[in-house]
Amino acid sequence: MALYPDDNCSDLKAMKKRWKKNFWPENAIFEKIHPGDRIFVGTGPSSPSTWREP
């Protein structure tokens, strides 16, 4: 699977077909966001890590 799939990626098409209810059109998503709303942006599941200074 590609790290950053685009709309033409066969893996993304397969995921959209398999999990139809998890992929919404952009306009449907942004209609639900209003000024002042808080938005959590996550990267998905991963193992916990600690911050390390360079």
Backbone as XML, in Angstrom:
<?xml version="1.0"?>
<chain id="A" units="angstrom">
  <residue number="1" name="MET">
    <atom name="N" x="0.841" y="-1.177" z="0.000"/>
    <atom name="CA" x="0.000" y="0.000" z="0.000"/>
    <atom name="C" x="0.888" y="1.242" z="0.000"/>
  </residue>
  <residue number="2" name="ALA">
    <atom name="N" x="0.517" y="2.226" z="-0.762"/>
    <atom name="CA" x="1.299" y="3.449" z="-0.876"/>
    <atom name="C" x="1.217" y="4.264" z="0.406"/>
  </residue>
  <residue number="3" name="LEU">
    <atom name="N" x="2.283" y="4.978" z="0.709"/>
    <atom name="CA" x="2.298" y="5.816" z="1.903"/>
    <atom name="C" x="1.301" y="6.962" z="1.774"/>
  </residue>
  <residue number="4" name="TYR">
    <atom name="N" x="1.273" y="7.603" z="0.618"/>
    <atom name="CA" x="0.337" y="8.691" z="0.358"/>
    <atom name="C" x="-0.442" y="8.370" z="-0.909"/>
  </residue>
  <residue number="5" name="PRO">
    <atom name="N" x="-1.486" y="7.549" z="-0.824"/>
    <atom name="CA" x="-2.215" y="7.182" z="-2.037"/>
    <atom name="C" x="-2.996" y="8.373" z="-2.591"/>
  </residue>
  <residue number="6" name="ASP">
    <atom name="N" x="-3.063" y="8.450" z="-3.919"/>
    <atom name="CA" x="-3.902" y="9.469" z="-4.534"/>
    <atom name="C" x="-5.193" y="8.803" z="-5.004"/>
  </residue>
  <residue number="7" name="ASP">
    <atom name="N" x="-6.076" y="9.567" z="-5.625"/>
    <atom name="CA" x="-7.370" y="9.025" z="-6.032"/>
    <atom name="C" x="-7.256" y="7.933" z="-7.089"/>
  </residue>
  <residue number="8" name="ASN">
    <atom name="N" x="-6.144" y="7.866" z="-7.807"/>
    <atom name="CA" x="-5.976" y="6.869" z="-8.848"/>
    <atom name="C" x="-5.305" y="5.592" z="-8.350"/>
  </residue>
  <residue number="9" name="CYS">
    <atom name="N" x="-4.989" y="5.525" z="-7.095"/>
    <atom name="CA" x="-4.294" y="4.384" z="-6.511"/>
    <atom name="C" x="-5.257" y="3.192" z="-6.398"/>
  </residue>
  <residue number="10" name="SER">
    <atom name="N" x="-4.850" y="2.043" z="-6.891"/>
    <atom name="CA" x="-5.716" y="0.868" z="-6.849"/>
    <atom name="C" x="-5.973" y="0.418" z="-5.410"/>
  </residue>
  <residue number="11" name="ASP">
    <atom name="N" x="-5.004" y="0.631" z="-4.513"/>
    <atom name="CA" x="-5.206" y="0.269" z="-3.108"/>
    <atom name="C" x="-6.312" y="1.120" z="-2.488"/>
  </residue>
  <residue number="12" name="LEU">
    <atom name="N" x="-6.316" y="2.411" z="-2.807"/>
    <atom name="CA" x="-7.344" y="3.303" z="-2.279"/>
    <atom name="C" x="-8.713" y="2.912" z="-2.827"/>
  </residue>
  <residue number="13" name="LYS">
    <atom name="N" x="-8.791" y="2.575" z="-4.096"/>
    <atom name="CA" x="-10.057" y="2.141" z="-4.685"/>
    <atom name="C" x="-10.562" y="0.884" z="-4.001"/>
  </residue>
  <residue number="14" name="ALA">
    <atom name="N" x="-9.659" y="-0.040" z="-3.713"/>
    <atom name="CA" x="-10.047" y="-1.282" z="-3.034"/>
    <atom name="C" x="-10.553" y="-0.993" z="-1.623"/>
  </residue>
  <residue number="15" name="MET">
    <atom name="N" x="-9.891" y="-0.086" z="-0.924"/>
    <atom name="CA" x="-10.337" y="0.269" z="0.429"/>
    <atom name="C" x="-11.705" y="0.948" z="0.387"/>
  </residue>
  <residue number="16" name="LYS">
    <atom name="N" x="-11.909" y="1.847" z="-0.579"/>
    <atom name="CA" x="-13.204" y="2.525" z="-0.701"/>
    <atom name="C" x="-14.316" y="1.534" z="-1.002"/>
  </residue>
  <residue number="17" name="LYS">
    <atom name="N" x="-14.015" y="0.531" z="-1.786"/>
    <atom name="CA" x="-15.018" y="-0.481" z="-2.121"/>
    <atom name="C" x="-15.333" y="-1.360" z="-0.910"/>
  </residue>
  <residue number="18" name="ARG">
    <atom name="N" x="-14.300" y="-1.698" z="-0.150"/>
    <atom name="CA" x="-14.484" y="-2.589" z="0.997"/>
    <atom name="C" x="-15.154" y="-1.887" z="2.180"/>
  </residue>
  <residue number="19" name="TRP">
    <atom name="N" x="-14.768" y="-0.643" z="2.438"/>
    <atom name="CA" x="-15.289" y="0.105" z="3.585"/>
    <atom name="C" x="-16.019" y="1.355" z="3.108"/>
  </residue>
  <residue number="20" name="LYS">
    <atom name="N" x="-17.110" y="1.167" z="2.384"/>
    <atom name="CA" x="-17.849" y="2.281" z="1.784"/>
    <atom name="C" x="-18.290" y="3.320" z="2.812"/>
  </residue>
  <residue number="21" name="LYS">
    <atom name="N" x="-18.760" y="2.886" z="3.975"/>
    <atom name="CA" x="-19.295" y="3.844" z="4.946"/>
    <atom name="C" x="-18.203" y="4.695" z="5.606"/>
  </residue>
  <residue number="22" name="ASN">
    <atom name="N" x="-16.938" y="4.347" z="5.435"/>
    <atom name="CA" x="-15.850" y="5.118" z="6.036"/>
    <atom name="C" x="-15.322" y="6.227" z="5.136"/>
  </residue>
  <residue number="23" name="PHE">
    <atom name="N" x="-15.751" y="6.280" z="3.896"/>
    <atom name="CA" x="-15.275" y="7.290" z="2.957"/>
    <atom name="C" x="-16.436" y="8.187" z="2.558"/>
  </residue>
  <residue number="24" name="TRP">
    <atom name="N" x="-16.410" y="9.420" z="3.044"/>
    <atom name="CA" x="-17.459" y="10.389" z="2.749"/>
    <atom name="C" x="-16.948" y="11.389" z="1.726"/>
  </residue>
  <residue number="25" name="PRO">
    <atom name="N" x="-17.851" y="11.984" z="0.932"/>
    <atom name="CA" x="-17.434" y="13.059" z="0.033"/>
    <atom name="C" x="-16.955" y="14.265" z="0.853"/>
  </residue>
  <residue number="26" name="GLU">
    <atom name="N" x="-15.983" y="14.991" z="0.320"/>
    <atom name="CA" x="-15.423" y="16.130" z="1.053"/>
    <atom name="C" x="-16.483" y="17.146" z="1.444"/>
  </residue>
  <residue number="27" name="ASN">
    <atom name="N" x="-17.407" y="17.462" z="0.544"/>
    <atom name="CA" x="-18.419" y="18.475" z="0.872"/>
    <atom name="C" x="-19.292" y="18.037" z="2.045"/>
  </residue>
  <residue number="28" name="ALA">
    <atom name="N" x="-19.576" y="16.738" z="2.177"/>
    <atom name="CA" x="-20.369" y="16.248" z="3.302"/>
    <atom name="C" x="-19.610" y="16.404" z="4.618"/>
  </residue>
  <residue number="29" name="ILE">
    <atom name="N" x="-18.301" y="16.233" z="4.570"/>
    <atom name="CA" x="-17.485" y="16.379" z="5.775"/>
    <atom name="C" x="-17.407" y="17.837" z="6.199"/>
  </residue>
  <residue number="30" name="PHE">
    <atom name="N" x="-17.088" y="18.718" z="5.246"/>
    <atom name="CA" x="-16.890" y="20.123" z="5.587"/>
    <atom name="C" x="-18.189" y="20.850" z="5.923"/>
  </residue>
  <residue number="31" name="GLU">
    <atom name="N" x="-19.341" y="20.328" z="5.520"/>
    <atom name="CA" x="-20.617" y="20.913" z="5.922"/>
    <atom name="C" x="-20.846" y="20.769" z="7.419"/>
  </residue>
  <residue number="32" name="LYS">
    <atom name="N" x="-20.218" y="19.794" z="8.027"/>
    <atom name="CA" x="-20.414" y="19.537" z="9.454"/>
    <atom name="C" x="-19.446" y="20.314" z="10.345"/>
  </residue>
  <residue number="33" name="ILE">
    <atom name="N" x="-18.496" y="21.017" z="9.743"/>
    <atom name="CA" x="-17.524" y="21.797" z="10.509"/>
    <atom name="C" x="-17.953" y="23.260" z="10.489"/>
  </residue>
  <residue number="34" name="HIS">
    <atom name="N" x="-18.052" y="23.837" z="11.670"/>
    <atom name="CA" x="-18.505" y="25.228" z="11.794"/>
    <atom name="C" x="-17.447" y="26.051" z="12.519"/>
  </residue>
  <residue number="35" name="PRO">
    <atom name="N" x="-17.454" y="27.383" z="12.319"/>
    <atom name="CA" x="-16.493" y="28.236" z="13.028"/>
    <atom name="C" x="-16.562" y="27.996" z="14.533"/>
  </residue>
  <residue number="36" name="GLY">
    <atom name="N" x="-15.402" y="27.843" z="15.149"/>
    <atom name="CA" x="-15.328" y="27.607" z="16.592"/>
    <atom name="C" x="-15.301" y="26.137" z="16.969"/>
  </residue>
  <residue number="37" name="ASP">
    <atom name="N" x="-15.599" y="25.241" z="16.029"/>
    <atom name="CA" x="-15.541" y="23.800" z="16.317"/>
    <atom name="C" x="-14.096" y="23.377" z="16.541"/>
  </residue>
  <residue number="38" name="ARG">
    <atom name="N" x="-13.918" y="22.407" z="17.391"/>
    <atom name="CA" x="-12.587" y="21.840" z="17.599"/>
    <atom name="C" x="-12.468" y="20.599" z="16.726"/>
  </residue>
  <residue number="39" name="ILE">
    <atom name="N" x="-11.305" y="20.443" z="16.115"/>
    <atom name="CA" x="-11.081" y="19.328" z="15.210"/>
    <atom name="C" x="-9.863" y="18.550" z="15.690"/>
  </residue>
  <residue number="40" name="PHE">
    <atom name="N" x="-10.044" y="17.248" z="15.873"/>
    <atom name="CA" x="-8.924" y="16.388" z="16.231"/>
    <atom name="C" x="-8.392" y="15.770" z="14.954"/>
  </residue>
  <residue number="41" name="VAL">
    <atom name="N" x="-7.113" y="15.934" z="14.699"/>
    <atom name="CA" x="-6.485" y="15.350" z="13.529"/>
    <atom name="C" x="-5.533" y="14.267" z="14.020"/>
  </residue>
  <residue number="42" name="GLY">
    <atom name="N" x="-5.867" y="13.025" z="13.728"/>
    <atom name="CA" x="-5.044" y="11.904" z="14.161"/>
    <atom name="C" x="-4.398" y="11.231" z="12.968"/>
  </residue>
  <residue number="43" name="THR">
    <atom name="N" x="-3.386" y="10.451" z="13.249"/>
    <atom name="CA" x="-2.689" y="9.761" z="12.180"/>
    <atom name="C" x="-3.009" y="8.273" z="12.162"/>
  </residue>
  <residue number="44" name="GLY">
    <atom name="N" x="-3.901" y="7.842" z="13.010"/>
    <atom name="CA" x="-4.254" y="6.425" z="13.039"/>
    <atom name="C" x="-3.515" y="5.705" z="14.151"/>
  </residue>
  <residue number="45" name="PRO">
    <atom name="N" x="-3.794" y="4.420" z="14.288"/>
    <atom name="CA" x="-3.186" y="3.659" z="15.373"/>
    <atom name="C" x="-1.675" y="3.456" z="15.176"/>
  </residue>
  <residue number="46" name="SER">
    <atom name="N" x="-0.983" y="3.532" z="16.266"/>
    <atom name="CA" x="0.455" y="3.257" z="16.247"/>
    <atom name="C" x="0.890" y="2.939" z="17.671"/>
  </residue>
  <residue number="47" name="SER">
    <atom name="N" x="2.094" y="2.531" z="17.816"/>
    <atom name="CA" x="2.590" y="2.262" z="19.159"/>
    <atom name="C" x="3.005" y="3.585" z="19.806"/>
  </residue>
  <residue number="48" name="PRO">
    <atom name="N" x="2.835" y="3.708" z="21.103"/>
    <atom name="CA" x="3.215" y="4.953" z="21.779"/>
    <atom name="C" x="4.710" y="5.233" z="21.618"/>
  </residue>
  <residue number="49" name="SER">
    <atom name="N" x="5.051" y="6.481" z="21.545"/>
    <atom name="CA" x="6.455" y="6.863" z="21.452"/>
    <atom name="C" x="6.714" y="8.053" z="22.358"/>
  </residue>
  <residue number="50" name="THR">
    <atom name="N" x="7.938" y="8.293" z="22.651"/>
    <atom name="CA" x="8.282" y="9.442" z="23.491"/>
    <atom name="C" x="9.007" y="10.476" z="22.623"/>
  </residue>
  <residue number="51" name="TRP">
    <atom name="N" x="8.909" y="11.715" z="23.046"/>
    <atom name="CA" x="9.558" y="12.808" z="22.327"/>
    <atom name="C" x="11.046" y="12.787" z="22.636"/>
  </residue>
  <residue number="52" name="ARG">
    <atom name="N" x="11.858" y="12.795" z="21.612"/>
    <atom name="CA" x="13.308" y="12.823" z="21.805"/>
    <atom name="C" x="13.861" y="14.089" z="21.186"/>
  </residue>
  <residue number="53" name="GLU">
    <atom name="N" x="14.652" y="14.782" z="21.922"/>
    <atom name="CA" x="15.295" y="15.995" z="21.415"/>
    <atom name="C" x="16.372" y="15.593" z="20.407"/>
  </residue>
  <residue number="54" name="PRO">
    <atom name="N" x="16.497" y="16.332" z="19.304"/>
    <atom name="CA" x="17.539" y="15.989" z="18.311"/>
    <atom name="C" x="18.940" y="16.223" z="18.814"/>
  </residue>
</chain>
